[in-house]
Amino acid sequence: MRPLYERAWRVYCDSRVLSRLALVSGLRIPVIIGSDLTADLIALAAKQRLTIAVLGPTGADCALLQDRFSGLNVVGHTPPMGFIKSELEVQKCVDFVVNSQAPLVFLALGMPQQEILANRIAEHPHARGVGLCIGASIDFLTGKQRRAPVWLRKAGFEWLYRLLSDPQRLARRYLFESPRIFYFMYLEWSKNRAGLQLQGRLGDRIRAHRG
């Protein structure tokens, strides 16, 4: 995944948990919630009567999205499950985006499928516009899924609300995959601590030599 993120035009942190953990390493990472960004961009596109391309949601979901945002023109493509393993289906997605020539493209396919596809689209010489990997953001706008109350979001517990809302689908992500960040943070902390200790020892030797 790292090469895909490194080639992206913009990478945003939409996790308040990660942002707060970064403070341990002295990093201040601004939080830009993907669902909020998606809603703002779609509302702006509707005001300007733009066409947006959406990959993932069904045709009914795209129609509902268009109804809820007056002035918005939505074109959509719903690839089959496991499409990312089929070169033919991936190419259909790329062709759909290129042919739509939409200024905004929303990839709502889940990670890592959407990131892989975004990279493929970006490599096409005739692709245009800005593509965003947005996960379930469209589902929140159509009412298919409910977001956590605002106070839970600000407290950094939206992940818990989503887990309790759909434990069968999200248990692996939030209980097994996401907690690995604490292990990575420990490795980073250990590396920084070892570096500081080495600098301290070198500084002592330099001072002793000068003395």
PyMOL commands that set and color helices and strands:
alter all, ss='L'
color gray80, all
select helices_A, chain A and resi 2-7+16-25+34-47+59-68+83-85+87-100+113-123+137-142+150-155+158-165+167-177+180-210
alter helices_A, ss='H'
color red, helices_A
select strands_A, chain A and resi 51-55+73-77+104-107+130-133
alter strands_A, ss='S'
color yellow, strands_A
deselect
rebuild
show_as cartoon
